[in-house]
Amino acid sequence: MISPERSGCASLGGLALARGTVDRVTRRRTDQEWIDAAWKDPRTRVLVVSDGHALIRGDDELVFVAPDAAPAGTRFLLGEDADGVVYFGVSGPLDPAPGDGRTSSLREVGALLSDRDAGLLTHAVALANWHDTHVCCPLDGTPTVPDAAGHSTRCPKDGSEHFPRTDPAVIMLVTDPEDRCLLARNVAWPGRRVSILAGFVEPGESAEQAVIREVAEETGITVTNVCYVGSQPWPMPRSLMLGFRADAPAGQAITVDHEELAEARWWSRADLLAALEARELALPPPVSIARHIIEAWYGGPLPSTWTPVPVKS
């Protein structure tokens, strides 16, 4: 059963990477005269990104450069703010960090940035990742050229247009009749880390169908009352996370295959809090939609025991 409504299935707010205050000015992407003038404007700011990283001043402020100080690399228009300042991104080498700065990834700093900076960095990382990995026409292998201010590419041989790829993925919190939530540990994760279930949407499948299939495949649990709670871009490298809640009818046993999941179990609110306070578990970081979904079920913030580990995009 798939239901558009569910008791306690309120929409999420404040997702770290679903913020932004800059107008993307889509109408300007094919206006080359305007783009050229904006690039020459001394007020214009450029965000340089490299392999998902940018320069950060302090703990929560992006470092921008003037256009004439930007490195060579793929350029893309990010938008214009309410004061008329235009922002571009460039995928290129990063300069040494300023005295009070550092190089940081979107995953590490996304939740700390302002709404403006979080939106700009998420946008820039998504486009840079795509341009860095999709450099040839899929029809004939000809190297493509950026088009639409970096929001598409064009094949100079056959004229075909190509657009950034986004992979839809579902992420879901499943609860049983006792309102316990289902948390699992991926086999590739450190021993204490757990999260809710997730997986990619397959071709010809709705997001709600993907929720039902993924939960059954990973844990053997059949779910009902699937409902949507919110979404967040996750450009590491190119996902859109679609958040859901779902119910698990009573009388089912959890079964994991130990190839994708090492373990999974039901957690009451009291047991989860006790395990976190004892540092027996680690939840996803605040930048993740998973953390927000878990805390929405719990009813408030939970202790953070997250320790960043190297993760490949």
MARVO-293423 format. One record per atom (N, C-alpha, C): y, x, z. Coordinates in steps of 0.2 Angstrom, whole numbers, padded with zeros to 4 digits, always signed. Layout:
<atoms>
YXZ;...
</atoms>
This chain:
<atoms>
-0006+0004+0000;+0000+0000+0000;+0006+0004+0000;+0011+0003-0004;+0017+0007-0005;+0023+0002-0003;+0027+0003+0002;+0032-0001+0004;+0039+0002+0004;+0044-0001+0001;+0051+0002+0001;+0054+0002+0007;+0051-0002+0012;+0055-0002+0019;+0049-0001+0024;+0052+0002+0030;+0047+0003+0035;+0051+0004+0041;+0048+0001+0047;+0051+0001+0053;+0052+0009+0055;+0058+0010+0057;+0060+0017+0059;+0061+0022+0054;+0061+0020+0048;+0062+0024+0042;+0069+0025+0040;+0073+0027+0044;+0080+0028+0043;+0082+0034+0038;+0087+0033+0034;+0089+0039+0030;+0091+0045+0033;+0090+0051+0031;+0092+0057+0034;+0099+0059+0032;+0102+0062+0037;+0109+0065+0035;+0110+0072+0037;+0115+0075+0035;+0116+0082+0037;+0111+0087+0035;+0108+0086+0029;+0103+0091+0026;+0107+0097+0024;+0105+0103+0026;+0109+0109+0025;+0110+0111+0018;+0106+0109+0013;+0107+0111+0006;+0109+0105+0002;+0110+0100+0005;+0112+0094+0002;+0119+0092+0003;+0123+0097+0004;+0130+0097+0005;+0134+0100-0001;+0141+0098+0000;+0145+0101-0005;+0152+0097-0006;+0157+0101-0007;+0164+0097-0007;+0167+0099-0014;+0164+0103-0018;+0167+0105-0024;+0165+0101-0030;+0170+0098-0034;+0169+0094-0040;+0165+0099-0045;+0160+0097-0048;+0156+0101-0053;+0159+0100-0060;+0164+0096-0060;+0168+0096-0067;+0164+0096-0073;+0159+0092-0073;+0154+0092-0079;+0158+0091-0086;+0164+0088-0085;+0167+0086-0092;+0170+0093-0094;+0171+0098-0090;+0174+0104-0093;+0169+0109-0095;+0162+0108-0095;+0157+0113-0097;+0157+0114-0104;+0160+0110-0108;+0160+0112-0115;+0167+0113-0118;+0172+0113-0113;+0179+0115-0115;+0180+0122-0114;+0179+0126-0119;+0179+0133-0119;+0186+0136-0118;+0191+0132-0120;+0198+0134-0119;+0200+0134-0112;+0197+0129-0109;+0199+0128-0101;+0195+0133-0097;+0189+0134-0099;+0184+0139-0096;+0187+0146-0096;+0190+0148-0102;+0193+0154-0103;+0199+0155-0099;+0203+0150-0099;+0209+0150-0095;+0208+0151-0087;+0203+0147-0085;+0201+0147-0078;+0198+0154-0076;+0194+0157-0081;+0192+0164-0079;+0198+0169-0078;+0203+0168-0082;+0209+0173-0081;+0213+0171-0076;+0213+0165-0073;+0217+0163-0067;+0216+0167-0061;+0221+0171-0058;+0220+0175-0052;+0217+0171-0046;+0218+0165-0046;+0216+0161-0040;+0208+0159-0041;+0205+0160-0046;+0198+0159-0047;+0194+0163-0043;+0189+0160-0040;+0184+0164-0036;+0177+0164-0039;+0174+0170-0038;+0167+0171-0041;+0162+0173-0036;+0157+0169-0036;+0151+0170-0031;+0146+0174-0035;+0144+0180-0033;+0139+0184-0036;+0133+0183-0032;+0127+0182-0036;+0121+0181-0033;+0116+0185-0036;+0111+0188-0032;+0106+0192-0035;+0099+0191-0031;+0094+0189-0035;+0088+0187-0032;+0088+0183-0026;+0093+0177-0027;+0093+0173-0021;+0098+0175-0016;+0101+0180-0016;+0105+0183-0011;+0112+0183-0013;+0117+0183-0008;+0124+0184-0009;+0127+0188-0003;+0133+0190-0004;+0136+0193+0002;+0139+0188+0007;+0138+0189+0013;+0141+0185+0019;+0145+0189+0023;+0151+0186+0025;+0155+0189+0030;+0154+0186+0037;+0153+0190+0042;+0151+0187+0048;+0145+0184+0048;+0144+0178+0051;+0138+0174+0050;+0138+0168+0046;+0144+0166+0044;+0144+0159+0040;+0150+0159+0035;+0151+0164+0031;+0157+0164+0026;+0155+0168+0020;+0155+0164+0014;+0153+0168+0008;+0159+0173+0006;+0157+0178+0003;+0161+0183+0000;+0162+0182-0007;+0168+0180-0009;+0170+0179-0016;+0174+0185-0019;+0173+0186-0026;+0177+0191-0029;+0182+0188-0034;+0187+0192-0036;+0191+0189-0042;+0187+0190-0048;+0189+0187-0054;+0185+0187-0060;+0185+0194-0063;+0190+0198-0062;+0190+0205-0065;+0186+0210-0061;+0184+0208-0055;+0180+0212-0050;+0172+0210-0051;+0171+0205-0054;+0164+0202-0055;+0160+0207-0059;+0154+0208-0058;+0149+0212-0062;+0147+0209-0068;+0145+0212-0073;+0142+0210-0079;+0136+0206-0077;+0134+0200-0080;+0129+0196-0079;+0130+0189-0082;+0125+0185-0081;+0125+0178-0083;+0130+0174-0079;+0135+0171-0082;+0141+0167-0079;+0140+0160-0080;+0141+0156-0074;+0141+0149-0074;+0146+0146-0070;+0149+0140-0073;+0154+0137-0069;+0151+0132-0064;+0154+0133-0058;+0151+0130-0052;+0156+0123-0050;+0162+0124-0052;+0166+0118-0050;+0174+0120-0049;+0177+0115-0046;+0184+0115-0045;+0186+0111-0038;+0189+0114-0034;+0190+0111-0027;+0197+0106-0028;+0198+0103-0022;+0204+0098-0022;+0211+0102-0023;+0211+0108-0022;+0217+0112-0023;+0218+0115-0030;+0213+0114-0034;+0213+0117-0041;+0210+0124-0042;+0207+0126-0036;+0204+0133-0037;+0197+0132-0040;+0196+0136-0045;+0190+0135-0049;+0185+0141-0047;+0178+0139-0046;+0173+0143-0044;+0168+0144-0050;+0166+0151-0051;+0161+0153-0055;+0155+0156-0051;+0149+0156-0054;+0144+0161-0051;+0142+0166-0056;+0140+0171-0054;+0137+0177-0059;+0131+0179-0056;+0126+0179-0060;+0119+0183-0058;+0120+0190-0060;+0121+0194-0055;+0122+0201-0056;+0121+0205-0050;+0122+0212-0050;+0121+0216-0045;+0126+0215-0039;+0124+0215-0033;+0129+0214-0027;+0132+0221-0025;+0139+0221-0024;+0142+0227-0021;+0140+0228-0014;+0141+0234-0011;+0139+0235-0004;+0143+0230+0000;+0140+0227+0005;+0143+0222+0010;+0149+0225+0013;+0154+0221+0014;+0160+0223+0018;+0158+0225+0025;+0163+0228+0028;+0162+0231+0035;+0159+0226+0040;+0161+0220+0040;+0158+0215+0044;+0154+0210+0041;+0151+0212+0035;+0147+0208+0031;+0140+0210+0030;+0136+0206+0027;+0129+0208+0025;+0127+0204+0019;+0121+0206+0017;+0118+0203+0011;+0113+0198+0014;+0113+0191+0012;+0109+0186+0015;+0106+0182+0010;+0100+0178+0011;+0098+0174+0007;+0100+0167+0008;+0099+0162+0004;+0101+0155+0005;+0096+0152+0010;+0090+0154+0010;+0085+0152+0016;+0088+0154+0023;+0091+0160+0023;+0093+0162+0030;+0099+0159+0032;+0104+0158+0028;+0111+0157+0030;+0113+0150+0028;+0109+0146+0024;+0111+0140+0021;+0113+0135+0027;+0110+0135+0032;+0112+0130+0038;+0118+0132+0041;+0120+0138+0041;+0126+0141+0044;+0133+0140+0041;+0132+0139+0034;+0138+0139+0030;+0142+0132+0030;+0148+0133+0028;+0152+0126+0028;+0149+0122+0022;+0151+0116+0022;+0149+0111+0017;+0151+0114+0010;+0157+0117+0009;+0159+0120+0003;+0154+0125+0001;+0153+0130+0006;+0150+0136+0004;+0142+0135+0003;+0140+0130+0007;+0132+0128+0006;+0131+0125-0001;+0136+0121-0003;+0135+0118-0009;+0136+0123-0015;+0140+0127-0014;+0141+0133-0020;+0136+0137-0020;+0133+0140-0014;+0128+0144-0015;+0121+0141-0017;+0120+0135-0015;+0114+0132-0018;+0114+0131-0025;+0120+0129-0028;+0121+0128-0035;+0120+0134-0038;+0123+0140-0036;+0123+0146-0039;+0116+0149-0039;+0112+0149-0034;+0106+0151-0033;+0101+0148-0038;+0102+0141-0038;+0097+0137-0043;+0098+0139-0050;+0105+0140-0052;+0106+0142-0059;+0104+0149-0061;+0105+0153-0056;+0104+0160-0057;+0096+0161-0057;+0092+0158-0053;+0085+0158-0053;+0082+0156-0060;+0085+0151-0063;+0083+0148-0069;+0085+0153-0075;+0091+0155-0075;+0093+0160-0080;+0089+0167-0080;+0087+0169-0074;+0084+0175-0073;+0077+0175-0076;+0074+0169-0076;+0067+0168-0078;+0065+0164-0084;+0071+0161-0087;+0070+0158-0093;+0075+0161-0098;+0072+0166-0102;+0077+0170-0106;+0075+0169-0113;+0070+0166-0115;+0068+0165-0122;+0067+0157-0124;+0068+0156-0130;+0066+0149-0132;+0059+0147-0132;+0057+0142-0129;+0050+0140-0128;+0047+0138-0135;+0051+0137-0140;+0048+0135-0146;+0046+0140-0151;+0050+0146-0151;+0049+0151-0155;+0050+0158-0152;+0052+0159-0146;+0052+0165-0142;+0059+0169-0143;+0063+0166-0147;+0070+0169-0148;+0074+0170-0142;+0077+0175-0140;+0081+0175-0134;+0087+0170-0134;+0087+0166-0129;+0092+0161-0129;+0099+0164-0127;+0104+0159-0128;+0111+0161-0125;+0113+0156-0121;+0117+0157-0116;+0120+0152-0111;+0124+0147-0115;+0124+0141-0113;+0128+0136-0116;+0130+0131-0110;+0135+0127-0112;+0138+0122-0107;+0140+0125-0100;+0143+0130-0101;+0146+0134-0095;+0140+0136-0090;+0134+0138-0093;+0129+0141-0090;+0124+0135-0087;+0125+0129-0089;+0121+0124-0087;+0115+0122-0092;+0115+0126-0097;+0109+0125-0102;+0109+0131-0106;+0104+0132-0110;+0104+0138-0115;+0103+0135-0122;+0104+0139-0127;+0103+0137-0134;+0100+0142-0138;+0095+0140-0142;+0092+0145-0146;+0096+0146-0152;+0098+0152-0154;+0102+0154-0159;+0098+0153-0166;+0092+0153-0166;+0088+0153-0172;+0087+0145-0174;+0085+0141-0170;+0083+0134-0172;+0088+0129-0169;+0093+0131-0165;+0098+0127-0162;+0096+0122-0156;+0090+0123-0154;+0087+0119-0149;+0091+0120-0142;+0092+0115-0138;+0095+0116-0131;+0089+0116-0126;+0090+0119-0121;+0086+0120-0115;+0089+0119-0109;+0086+0115-0104;+0090+0114-0098;+0086+0116-0092;+0090+0118-0086;+0086+0120-0080;+0081+0116-0078;+0075+0119-0076;+0069+0116-0073;+0070+0114-0066;+0068+0108-0064;+0068+0106-0057;+0061+0103-0056;+0057+0106-0051;+0051+0103-0049;+0051+0098-0044;+0049+0092-0045;+0049+0087-0039;+0043+0089-0034;+0045+0089-0028;+0039+0090-0023;+0041+0085-0017;+0035+0082-0015;+0036+0077-0009;+0034+0081-0003;+0037+0079+0003;+0036+0082+0009;+0036+0076+0014;+0031+0075+0018;+0030+0069+0022;+0028+0070+0029;+0031+0065+0033;+0029+0065+0040;+0024+0059+0041;+0018+0060+0043;+0013+0055+0044;+0012+0054+0051;+0012+0047+0053;+0011+0045+0060;+0005+0041+0061;+0002+0041+0066;-0004+0037+0068;-0002+0031+0072;-0006+0026+0074;-0004+0020+0077;-0001+0021+0084;-0002+0027+0087;+0001+0029+0093;+0007+0033+0092;+0010+0033+0086;+0016+0036+0084;+0016+0044+0085;+0010+0047+0085;+0009+0054+0085;+0010+0056+0077;+0013+0062+0077;+0015+0065+0070;+0009+0070+0068;+0008+0071+0062;+0003+0075+0059;+0006+0082+0057;+0005+0087+0060;+0007+0094+0059;+0002+0098+0057;+0003+0103+0052;-0002+0107+0049;+0000+0114+0049;-0004+0119+0048;-0003+0126+0047;-0006+0128+0040;-0002+0131+0036;-0004+0134+0030;-0008+0140+0031;-0013+0142+0027;-0017+0148+0028;-0013+0154+0028;-0007+0154+0024;-0003+0160+0022;+0002+0161+0028;+0003+0156+0032;+0008+0156+0037;+0006+0160+0044;+0011+0163+0047;+0009+0166+0054;+0006+0161+0058;+0003+0163+0063;-0002+0159+0068;+0002+0153+0071;+0008+0154+0073;+0011+0149+0077;+0015+0144+0073;+0016+0145+0066;+0020+0141+0062;+0017+0134+0060;+0020+0128+0061;+0017+0122+0058;+0022+0118+0055;+0020+0113+0051;+0025+0109+0048;+0022+0103+0046;+0026+0098+0042;+0023+0092+0039;+0020+0094+0033;+0016+0089+0030;+0013+0091+0023;+0018+0090+0018;+0016+0094+0012;+0020+0094+0006;+0016+0096+0000;+0018+0094-0006;+0015+0096-0012;+0019+0093-0018;+0017+0096-0024;+0021+0095-0030;+0019+0088-0033;+0023+0085-0036;+0022+0078-0040;+0019+0080-0046;+0013+0077-0048;+0009+0079-0054;+0012+0075-0060;+0011+0077-0066;+0013+0073-0072;+0010+0066-0072;+0015+0062-0074;+0012+0055-0074;+0011+0051-0067;+0014+0054-0062;+0013+0052-0055;+0020+0050-0052;+0020+0045-0048;+0026+0043-0045;+0027+0047-0038;+0032+0048-0035;+0033+0052-0029;+0029+0048-0024;+0029+0042-0023;+0025+0038-0018;+0017+0039-0019;+0015+0039-0025;+0008+0041-0027;+0006+0048-0025;+0011+0053-0026;+0010+0060-0024;+0009+0060-0016;+0013+0057-0012;+0012+0057-0005;+0005+0055-0003;+0003+0049-0006;-0004+0047-0004;-0009+0052-0006;-0009+0055-0012;-0014+0059-0015;-0014+0066-0011;-0008+0069-0009;-0007+0075-0006;-0010+0075+0001;-0008+0069+0005;-0011+0069+0012;-0018+0068+0012;-0021+0064+0007;-0028+0063+0007;-0032+0070+0005;-0029+0074+0000;-0032+0080-0002;-0032+0085+0003;-0026+0086+0007;-0025+0091+0012;-0029+0089+0019;-0029+0083+0020;-0032+0081+0027;-0037+0076+0027;-0039+0073+0022;-0043+0068+0022;-0041+0061+0025;-0034+0061+0026;-0031+0055+0029;-0029+0050+0023;-0030+0044+0024;-0027+0039+0020;-0021+0036+0023;-0016+0035+0019;-0009+0033+0022;-0007+0026+0018;-0003+0023+0022;+0000+0016+0019;+0008+0017+0021;+0011+0011+0019;+0018+0011+0021;+0022+0017+0019;+0022+0019+0013;+0025+0025+0011;+0033+0023+0010;+0037+0027+0013;+0044+0025+0012;+0049+0032+0012;+0054+0032+0007;+0058+0037+0006;+0063+0038+0012;+0065+0044+0014;+0070+0045+0019;+0076+0050+0017;+0075+0054+0011;+0080+0058+0009;+0078+0064+0005;+0082+0067+0002;+0080+0073-0003;+0085+0079-0002;+0082+0085-0003;+0086+0091-0003;+0084+0096-0008;+0089+0099-0012;+0087+0104-0017;+0084+0110-0013;+0079+0113-0016;+0076+0119-0013;+0075+0124-0019;+0081+0127-0021;+0080+0132-0027;+0077+0139-0026;+0071+0138-0023;+0068+0145-0021;+0061+0144-0023;+0059+0144-0030;+0064+0145-0035;+0068+0139-0038;+0064+0133-0038;+0067+0127-0042;+0065+0120-0040;+0064+0119-0034;+0061+0113-0032;+0067+0108-0029;+0065+0101-0030;+0069+0096-0026;+0064+0093-0021;+0065+0093-0015;+0061+0091-0010;+0063+0083-0009;+0058+0079-0009;+0059+0072-0008;+0055+0070-0002;+0059+0068+0003;+0056+0067+0010;+0054+0060+0011;+0048+0059+0014;+0045+0052+0015;+0042+0052+0022;+0041+0046+0024;+0037+0044+0030;+0031+0040+0028;+0026+0040+0032;+0020+0036+0030;+0016+0035+0036;+0012+0029+0036;+0008+0027+0042;+0000+0029+0040;-0003+0031+0045;-0011+0032+0045;-0014+0027+0049;-0018+0023+0046;-0022+0018+0050;-0026+0021+0055;-0028+0018+0060;-0033+0020+0065;-0040+0022+0062;-0043+0026+0066;-0050+0027+0065;-0052+0032+0059;-0047+0037+0058;-0048+0042+0053;-0049+0049+0056;-0053+0053+0053;-0054+0059+0056;-0051+0064+0051;-0047+0069+0054;-0044+0074+0050;-0049+0079+0047;-0049+0081+0041;-0053+0086+0038;-0049+0090+0033;-0049+0097+0035;-0045+0102+0031;-0050+0106+0027;-0048+0109+0021;-0053+0113+0018;-0053+0120+0019;-0048+0122+0023;-0047+0129+0025;-0045+0134+0019;-0044+0131+0014;-0042+0135+0008;-0034+0135+0008;-0031+0129+0009;-0024+0128+0009;-0021+0127+0016;-0025+0123+0020;-0023+0123+0027;-0028+0126+0032;-0025+0129+0037;-0030+0132+0042;-0031+0127+0047;-0027+0123+0049;-0028+0118+0054;-0023+0112+0053;-0025+0106+0056;-0020+0101+0056;-0022+0096+0062;-0017+0093+0066;-0019+0089+0071;-0013+0085+0073;-0014+0079+0077;-0009+0075+0079;-0005+0077+0085;+0001+0076+0085;+0005+0078+0091;+0010+0073+0093;+0009+0071+0100;+0014+0067+0103;+0020+0070+0104;+0026+0067+0106;+0032+0070+0107;+0032+0074+0113;+0029+0072+0118;+0028+0076+0124;+0024+0083+0123;+0019+0082+0120;+0014+0088+0118;+0018+0093+0114;+0022+0090+0109;+0025+0095+0104;+0031+0099+0108;+0034+0095+0112;+0040+0098+0116;+0037+0104+0120;+0032+0102+0124;+0029+0107+0128;+0026+0113+0125;+0023+0112+0119;+0021+0118+0115;+0026+0122+0112;+0032+0119+0111;+0038+0123+0108;+0041+0127+0114;+0042+0123+0120;+0045+0127+0125;+0040+0133+0128;+0034+0132+0127;+0029+0138+0129;+0029+0143+0123;+0032+0142+0118;+0032+0146+0112;+0025+0147+0109;+0021+0141+0109;+0015+0141+0106;+0015+0139+0099;+0021+0136+0097;+0022+0134+0090;+0029+0136+0088;+0029+0136+0081;+0036+0137+0078;+0036+0132+0073;+0042+0128+0073;+0043+0123+0068;+0047+0127+0062;+0048+0123+0056;+0052+0126+0051;+0060+0127+0053;+0063+0131+0050;+0070+0132+0052;+0075+0126+0050;+0081+0126+0053;+0086+0121+0052;+0087+0119+0044;+0087+0125+0040;+0089+0124+0033;+0084+0119+0030;+0078+0118+0032;+0073+0115+0029;+0073+0107+0030;+0072+0103+0025;+0071+0096+0026;+0066+0094+0031;+0060+0098+0031;+0055+0097+0036;+0057+0096+0043;+0062+0101+0045;+0064+0101+0052;+0068+0095+0053;+0072+0092+0049;+0076+0086+0050;+0071+0080+0050;+0066+0080+0046;+0062+0074+0046;+0058+0074+0053;+0056+0080+0055;+0052+0080+0062;+0057+0078+0067;+0063+0081+0067;+0068+0079+0073;+0070+0072+0073;+0070+0069+0067;+0072+0062+0066;+0066+0058+0069;+0060+0059+0068;+0054+0056+0072;+0054+0057+0079;+0056+0063+0081;+0056+0065+0088;+0062+0061+0092;+0067+0061+0089;+0073+0057+0092;+0079+0062+0094;+0079+0068+0092;+0084+0073+0093;+0082+0080+0092;+0086+0085+0093;+0085+0092+0092;+0079+0094+0096;+0075+0099+0093;+0069+0102+0096;+0071+0109+0097;+0068+0113+0102;+0069+0120+0103;+0067+0124+0097;+0071+0129+0095;+0070+0133+0090;+0066+0139+0092;+0060+0140+0089;+0056+0146+0090;+0054+0150+0084;+0059+0148+0079;+0058+0151+0072;+0059+0158+0072;+0055+0162+0069;+0056+0169+0068;+0055+0170+0060;+0061+0172+0056;+0060+0173+0049;+0055+0178+0047;+0051+0177+0042;+0046+0182+0039;+0048+0182+0032;+0046+0188+0029;+0047+0189+0022;+0044+0183+0018;+0047+0180+0013;+0044+0175+0009;+0046+0176+0002;+0041+0176-0002;+0043+0177-0009;+0045+0170-0012;+0050+0170-0017;+0053+0164-0020;+0047+0161-0024;
</atoms>
